Amino acid sequence: MAQAPALTSLSHGAGCGCKLGAAELLPIVRGLAPSGDPRLLVGAATSDDAAVFQLRPDLALIQTVDFFTPIVDDPFDFGRIAAANAMSDIYAMGGIPLTALNLVAFPLERLGGDTLTEILRGGLAVAAEAACAVVGGHSIDDPEPKYGLAVTGTVDPRMLLTNAGGRAGDVLVLTKPLGVGAVTTAHKRGAANREQLAAAVDVMAALNAATGQQALAAGAHGATDVTGFGLLGHLRNLAHESGVAAEVVAERVPTLPGSIELLADGVGVSGGGRRNREYAEAFTRFDAHVSEPLQALACDPATSGGLLLALPEARAGLVEGWVIGRLLAGEAGTIALI
């Protein structure tokens, strides 16, 4: 019997790097008619991480969906990463996940049932860690495997975090290092070592549950998570919707081991990273002293990345993460990478 092909060999992209480009997608989404239901507290109009629907003054539902192509070859790890990524949107809104539905697109005849079982087991493991019940799902036959979750959570509307709450003077805290896209792209090209990949998997499979609660306790004003549009793309949304500008100190941005080197020689630069860079050039000023690899890192597509929080400087130490910059008065959505 022929050996099943590696998962990443069947995917045209990798993880959140396979998202449609922000420059192409956002005008389409923003052109759709919004819901007029007053109970919809957060919808698609503000490019937030999830939708929020109020049930009563002290309770609202958070709903999100996320799925993507394989970013690693180990099916159990792929399941873990996809589940952690989907739940991140709930944590970014200040909520707690309750239930999830599996989303599966899979070439069952080519890859076999054992591989799909391991993917689903990985998703269940992370859901159990999050105390989130996986209650069903949907599957289709597809030559390119894809997996993710539709997640429902809850939040007290009075504690809701959105990407529109940032204030001039807030510092920006990032809770996971960047460089996942560089490492996984290089691994797919045979250029990343086992230790680099293991470090990336550990970062991607980690839930943002603890830092989400820390953000609430610290009185964060605004939040998002960093995924396929890269740091600059997601910061753009936060700054734009908050009506402020932003600056990021490139050398303060945390990185995965080896990621800068992989970007420097080009083997870690993905198609998604190049699309993100083209998009970011419309609203970002790249200081001349910032090296090209650091510029690429700021555009690197993350998968199951960290939370990006805007909060008072005096309370930044209450969150496990790195202070990488601040929000400033200025043209809404503009960024300086300094």
C-alpha positions in Angstrom: 0.0 0.0 0.0 1.4 3.4 -1.0 2.4 5.8 1.8 0.1 8.7 2.2 1.6 12.1 1.1 2.6 14.7 3.7 -0.2 17.0 4.6 1.6 20.2 3.7 2.4 18.8 0.2 -1.3 19.0 -0.5 -1.8 22.6 0.5 -1.2 25.6 -1.7 -0.7 27.8 1.4 0.1 27.2 5.0 -2.2 27.9 7.9 -3.5 31.5 8.1 -1.1 32.3 5.2 -3.7 30.9 2.9 -6.2 33.6 3.8 -7.4 35.9 1.0 -5.3 39.1 1.0 -6.5 42.0 3.1 -6.3 44.4 0.2 -8.6 42.3 -1.9 -10.9 41.0 0.8 -11.7 44.0 3.0 -13.3 46.1 0.3 -15.6 43.2 -0.6 -16.7 42.6 3.0 -17.2 46.3 3.7 -19.4 46.6 0.7 -22.0 44.2 2.1 -25.1 45.5 3.8 -24.8 45.4 7.6 -27.4 43.9 9.9 -29.7 46.4 11.4 -30.5 44.3 14.5 -29.7 46.5 17.6 -28.7 43.4 19.5 -25.7 43.0 17.3 -23.0 44.7 19.3 -20.1 43.8 16.9 -20.5 42.7 13.3 -18.3 42.7 10.2 -18.1 46.4 9.7 -15.2 47.0 12.1 -13.0 44.1 11.0 -13.2 42.7 14.5 -12.2 39.1 15.5 -15.8 37.8 16.1 -19.4 38.8 16.1 -21.1 39.7 19.4 -24.9 39.4 19.9 -26.5 40.6 23.1 -29.0 38.3 24.9 -29.5 40.4 28.0 -27.7 43.3 29.7 -25.1 41.0 31.3 -24.8 38.3 28.6 -23.8 38.2 25.0 -22.9 35.5 22.5 -19.5 35.6 20.7 -19.4 33.7 17.4 -16.5 33.0 15.1 -15.3 30.6 12.5 -11.8 29.8 11.3 -10.3 27.0 9.2 -7.2 26.6 7.0 -4.9 24.3 5.1 -2.2 22.2 6.9 0.7 24.2 8.3 2.5 21.1 9.7 2.7 17.5 8.6 1.8 15.9 11.9 -2.0 15.5 11.8 -2.4 15.7 15.6 -0.5 19.0 15.8 -2.4 20.4 12.8 -5.6 19.7 14.7 -4.3 21.4 17.9 -3.1 24.4 16.0 -6.3 24.9 14.1 -8.4 24.6 17.3 -6.3 27.0 19.3 -6.4 29.5 16.4 -10.2 29.4 16.1 -10.6 29.9 19.9 -8.3 32.8 19.9 -10.9 35.1 18.4 -13.1 34.4 21.5 -10.3 35.3 23.9 -9.5 38.5 21.9 -13.0 39.7 22.6 -12.7 39.1 26.3 -14.9 36.0 26.2 -14.9 32.3 27.1 -15.5 29.6 24.5 -18.4 27.2 25.3 -19.1 25.0 22.2 -17.4 24.3 18.9 -18.3 22.6 15.6 -15.7 20.8 13.5 -15.2 22.0 9.9 -13.5 19.4 7.7 -12.6 19.3 4.1 -10.6 16.2 3.4 -9.4 13.7 0.7 -10.5 10.7 2.7 -9.6 8.1 0.0 -6.1 9.5 -0.5 -5.1 10.2 3.2 -7.2 7.6 5.0 -9.3 7.6 8.1 -6.4 7.4 10.6 -5.0 10.8 9.5 -8.4 12.4 9.9 -8.9 10.8 13.3 -5.6 12.3 14.5 -6.6 15.8 13.2 -9.9 15.6 15.1 -8.2 14.2 18.2 -5.8 17.2 18.2 -8.7 19.6 18.0 -10.5 17.7 20.8 -7.4 17.9 23.0 -7.2 21.7 22.8 -10.9 22.1 23.2 -10.8 20.0 26.3 -8.0 22.3 27.6 -10.2 25.2 27.0 -13.2 23.5 28.6 -15.0 23.9 25.3 -17.4 21.1 24.2 -17.1 19.9 20.6 -20.7 19.2 19.7 -20.6 18.1 16.1 -19.5 19.5 12.7 -19.6 19.2 9.0 -17.4 17.6 6.4 -16.9 17.6 2.7 -14.7 15.7 0.2 -11.8 18.0 -1.0 -8.5 17.2 -2.6 -6.9 19.9 -0.4 -7.3 19.1 3.3 -8.7 21.9 5.6 -9.7 21.9 9.2 -11.0 24.4 11.8 -13.8 25.2 14.1 -16.9 27.3 14.4 -16.8 28.5 18.0 -19.5 30.0 20.3 -18.6 31.7 23.5 -20.0 34.2 26.0 -19.0 37.6 27.3 -20.4 40.2 29.7 -21.0 43.1 27.3 -19.6 45.5 29.9 -16.3 43.6 29.7 -16.2 43.3 25.9 -12.9 44.0 24.2 -12.9 45.2 20.6 -10.4 46.6 18.2 -12.1 50.0 18.4 -11.3 50.8 22.0 -7.7 51.9 21.8 -6.7 55.3 23.0 -3.8 57.6 22.2 -1.1 57.0 24.8 -1.9 53.3 25.2 1.1 51.0 24.9 0.9 47.9 22.6 1.5 44.5 24.2 2.1 41.4 22.0 1.7 38.1 23.9 3.4 35.6 21.5 6.5 35.9 19.3 6.4 36.4 15.6 8.0 34.3 12.9 5.7 31.3 12.6 5.1 31.9 9.0 8.9 32.1 8.3 9.6 28.9 10.1 6.8 26.9 8.6 7.5 28.2 5.1 11.1 27.3 5.4 10.2 23.9 6.8 8.0 23.2 3.7 11.1 24.1 1.6 13.3 21.8 3.7 15.3 24.7 5.2 14.1 24.8 8.9 15.4 22.4 11.5 13.4 20.2 13.8 14.0 22.5 16.9 12.8 25.6 15.0 9.6 23.8 13.9 9.0 22.4 17.4 9.2 25.9 18.9 6.8 27.2 16.3 4.3 24.3 17.0 4.5 25.1 20.7 3.6 28.7 20.1 0.8 28.0 17.7 -0.9 25.3 19.9 -0.9 27.5 23.0 -4.2 28.9 23.9 -4.6 32.7 24.5 -6.9 32.0 27.4 -4.6 33.2 30.2 -3.5 36.4 28.5 -7.1 37.1 27.5 -8.1 37.1 31.2 -5.0 39.1 32.1 -6.0 41.7 29.5 -9.4 42.1 31.2 -7.8 42.4 34.7 -5.4 45.0 33.4 -8.1 47.1 32.0 -7.2 46.8 28.3 -8.9 49.3 26.1 -8.7 47.4 22.8 -7.6 44.0 21.5 -7.2 41.8 18.5 -5.1 38.7 17.7 -2.3 38.5 15.1 -2.9 36.0 12.4 -2.8 35.9 8.6 -2.5 39.6 7.9 0.6 39.9 10.0 1.4 42.3 12.8 1.0 45.4 10.7 -2.2 44.3 9.0 -4.0 43.6 12.3 -2.5 46.6 14.0 -3.9 48.7 11.1 -7.4 47.4 12.0 -7.0 48.2 15.7 -5.6 51.7 15.0 -8.0 52.6 12.3 -11.1 51.6 14.2 -9.8 53.3 17.3 -9.2 56.6 15.4 -5.5 56.8 16.2 -2.1 56.2 14.7 0.5 53.7 15.9 4.2 53.2 16.1 6.1 49.9 16.6 9.7 49.6 17.7 11.0 46.9 15.4 13.7 45.6 17.7 11.2 45.1 20.6 9.1 42.7 18.6 9.7 39.1 20.0 10.8 36.5 17.5 11.0 32.7 17.2 14.5 31.3 17.1 16.0 31.4 13.6 13.1 33.3 12.0 15.0 36.5 11.3 17.7 34.4 9.6 15.2 32.5 7.5 13.6 35.8 6.4 17.0 37.3 5.7 18.0 34.7 3.1 14.5 34.6 1.6 13.7 30.9 2.3 11.2 31.9 5.0 9.4 34.6 2.9 6.0 33.3 1.9 3.5 34.5 -0.8 1.2 35.6 2.0 4.1 37.6 3.5 4.7 39.4 0.2 1.0 40.2 -0.1 0.9 41.6 3.5 4.0 43.8 2.7 2.3 45.2 -0.4 -0.8 46.0 1.6 1.1 47.5 4.6 3.1 49.9 2.3 -0.1 51.9 1.8 -0.3 52.8 5.5 3.1 52.1 7.0 6.2 54.2 7.2 9.3 51.9 7.4 12.2 53.8 8.9 15.4 53.5 6.9 17.4 52.0 9.8 14.9 49.1 10.2 16.5 46.1 8.5 14.7 44.3 5.7 14.3 41.1 7.7 12.6 43.0 10.5 10.3 44.7 8.0 9.4 41.2 6.6 8.8 39.9 10.2 6.2 42.7 10.8 4.4 41.4 7.7 4.9 37.7 8.3 1.6 35.8 8.3 1.0 34.3 11.8 -1.1 31.3 12.6 -2.7 31.1 16.0 -0.7 34.1 17.0 -0.7 36.2 20.1 -3.1 38.9 21.3 -2.2 42.4 20.5 -3.5 44.7 23.3 -3.8 48.4 23.8 -3.7 49.3 27.5 -2.5 51.9 29.9 1.3 51.9 30.2 1.1 51.6 34.0 -0.7 48.3 33.7 1.3 46.7 31.0 3.2 44.6 33.5 0.0 42.7 34.4 0.0 40.9 31.1 2.5 38.3 30.0 3.9 39.7 26.9 6.2 42.3 25.2 5.6 46.1 25.0 6.4 46.7 21.3 5.0 50.2 20.7 2.2 52.6 21.4 -0.9 54.3 20.0 -0.6 58.0 19.1 -2.8 60.9 18.0 -2.6 61.1 14.3 -4.1 59.9 11.0 -6.3 56.9 11.9 -4.7 53.6 10.9 -1.3 54.9 10.0 1.7 53.1 11.4 5.4 53.9 11.8 7.8 51.0 12.1 10.8 52.6 13.8 
